[in-house]
């Protein structure tokens, strides 16, 4: 029997951000670590902190703060920093055909890093190897966010690991299923 091929490594790390500033700082660490070809998919409800994370990532990538705006209507904005930083927002798109029409697919795996807000709005666009960052509000704590970093592929798994290390955010609890004792007849 030969070796198993086509298997991609995947790594999940969970954090809790206690403030908008901490979410921005996580983004800054992301921006500093991005390399050409990296793809980051951001997922979360309105107000979850996606834009705050992107603004920090732009700062970390050396993009001038005054250049950063939301691409909601333009779909994609490209900023110049230490590498091209492509910021996309898929909120207003209905399907993959609309996305193809924007020229977006030419950016995937290209010369810069691609960071996509509302990545889950259009299925079928994302490459298998990517970093997904899922943000969700913590009930009862307005400024806190649970953040799940899922790196698929060796490069993006390493990126998730780097972001999870020494973030200043509190690591999330791992839920370990309890072993249920078997009932004897």
C-alpha positions in Angstrom: 0.0 0.0 0.0 1.4 3.4 -1.0 1.5 6.6 1.0 -1.6 8.7 1.6 -1.5 11.8 -0.6 -3.6 14.9 -0.8 -4.0 15.2 3.0 -3.7 18.8 4.2 -2.8 19.6 7.7 -5.3 21.6 9.7 -4.9 23.4 13.0 -7.5 25.0 15.2 -6.7 27.5 17.9 -9.3 29.3 20.0 -8.8 32.7 21.7 -10.9 35.2 23.6 -10.4 38.9 22.8 -11.5 41.2 25.7 -11.7 44.5 23.7 -11.8 46.0 20.3 -8.2 47.1 20.8 -7.2 43.5 21.5 -8.9 42.4 18.3 -7.1 45.2 16.4 -3.8 44.0 17.9 -4.5 40.4 16.7 -5.1 41.9 13.3 -1.8 43.8 13.5 0.1 40.5 14.3 -1.7 38.9 11.3 -0.7 41.7 9.0 2.9 41.5 10.1 3.0 37.8 9.4 1.2 37.8 6.0 3.1 36.7 2.9 2.3 36.8 -0.8 -0.3 34.2 -1.6 -1.8 34.0 1.8 -5.6 33.8 2.0 -7.6 34.8 5.1 -11.3 34.2 5.3 -13.1 36.2 8.0 -16.5 34.9 9.2 -18.8 36.5 11.8 -22.1 38.4 12.2 -22.4 42.2 11.9 -20.5 43.8 14.7 -18.4 40.7 15.4 -15.1 42.6 14.8 -14.1 41.6 11.3 -13.4 45.2 10.2 -11.5 46.0 13.4 -9.3 42.9 12.7 -8.8 44.0 9.1 -7.7 47.6 10.1 -5.2 46.0 12.5 -4.0 43.7 9.7 -3.5 46.7 7.4 -1.4 48.4 10.0 0.7 45.3 10.5 1.3 45.1 6.8 2.5 48.7 6.6 -0.6 50.2 5.0 -1.1 53.9 5.8 -4.1 54.1 8.1 -5.7 56.9 6.0 -5.8 54.6 3.0 -8.0 52.0 4.7 -11.8 52.0 3.9 -14.5 49.4 3.8 -14.8 47.8 0.4 -18.5 47.0 0.9 -19.6 48.7 -2.4 -16.3 48.3 -4.3 -16.1 44.6 -3.3 -12.3 44.7 -3.3 -9.8 47.4 -2.3 -6.0 47.0 -2.8 -3.7 48.8 -0.4 0.1 49.2 -0.7 2.2 48.3 2.2 5.2 46.0 2.5 3.2 43.7 0.1 -0.1 44.2 -1.8 -3.0 43.8 0.6 -6.2 42.9 -1.1 -9.2 43.5 1.2 -12.5 42.1 -0.1 -16.1 42.3 1.3 -18.5 39.7 -0.1 -21.5 40.9 1.9 -23.5 42.3 -1.1 -22.8 39.4 -3.5 -25.3 36.7 -4.2 -23.3 34.0 -5.8 -20.0 32.8 -7.4 -20.9 34.2 -10.8 -21.1 37.7 -9.4 -17.8 37.2 -7.6 -16.1 36.0 -10.9 -17.4 39.2 -12.6 -15.5 41.4 -10.2 -12.1 39.9 -11.2 -11.7 38.7 -7.6 -10.5 35.2 -8.5 -7.4 36.7 -10.1 -6.3 37.8 -6.6 -6.5 34.3 -5.0 -3.0 33.0 -4.5 -1.6 36.1 -6.3 1.2 38.5 -5.6 -0.3 39.9 -2.4 -2.2 38.7 0.7 -6.0 38.4 0.3 -8.2 39.1 3.4 -11.9 38.5 2.8 -14.8 39.7 5.1 -18.1 37.8 4.9 -16.2 34.9 3.4 -19.1 32.5 4.1 -21.6 34.6 2.0 -20.4 33.1 -1.3 -19.5 29.4 -1.4 -17.0 27.9 -3.7 -14.4 30.7 -3.9 -12.0 29.8 -1.2 -8.9 27.7 -1.9 -8.4 24.6 0.2 -5.4 26.1 1.9 -6.3 29.2 3.9 -6.6 30.7 7.3 -10.2 31.0 8.5 -10.9 33.4 11.4 -14.3 33.1 12.9 -15.4 35.8 15.3 -18.4 35.8 17.6 -19.7 38.0 20.3 -19.6 36.7 23.9 -23.1 36.9 25.4 -23.2 39.4 28.2 -19.8 40.9 27.4 -20.1 43.7 24.8 -16.4 44.0 24.0 -15.4 40.4 24.2 -15.1 38.1 21.1 -14.5 34.4 20.8 -12.1 33.8 18.0 -11.4 30.5 16.2 -8.3 30.4 14.0 -8.4 27.4 11.6 -5.3 27.1 9.4 -5.6 24.5 6.6 -2.4 23.6 4.8 1.0 23.8 6.4 1.6 27.6 5.7 -1.8 28.6 7.1 -1.6 26.2 10.0 1.7 27.8 11.0 0.1 31.2 10.6 -2.7 30.2 13.0 -0.1 28.9 15.5 1.9 32.2 15.3 -1.2 34.3 15.9 -2.4 32.2 18.9 1.0 32.4 20.6 1.6 35.4 22.9 -1.4 37.4 21.6 -2.3 38.9 24.9 -5.8 37.4 24.3 -6.9 34.8 26.7 -6.8 31.3 25.2 -10.3 29.8 24.9 -11.3 26.7 26.8 -11.0 23.5 25.0 -14.1 21.4 25.3 -13.1 17.8 26.0 -16.0 15.4 25.7 -16.7 13.6 28.9 -16.4 9.9 28.9 -19.8 8.4 29.7 -19.5 5.2 31.7 -21.2 2.2 30.1 -24.3 1.0 31.8 -24.2 -2.6 32.8 -27.2 -4.7 32.0 
